[in-house]
Amino acid sequence: MDLPSLEAVQRLLRQSAGSRIDENKANGLIYQLEEAGIVTAREAHLMRTALSEEALPLKQPLQDELRSNLMRVMLLALLAR
């Protein structure tokens, strides 16, 4: 499995501006980031929990739009450290 580089993550963030991401895709990206060592296991767990269906009790497409925005700001905060 090819893991994303830091540049690839930054490119993904730019491309996903204003878009939606479902829970499965978010979890897949979080898994790749954890495997690449970009986020820790603890950070990945917190991200998965915060982006879960249960944590975002909204109707579609708002739920996926909010998930995308939350994921983007989480990753920006992690990459800025």
Buried (B, 14 or more C-beta within 10 A) or exposed (E): EEBBEEEEBBEBBEEBEEEBBBBEBBBEBBBBBBEBEBBEEEBBEBBBEBBEEEBBEEEEEEBBBBBBBBBBEBBEEBBEE
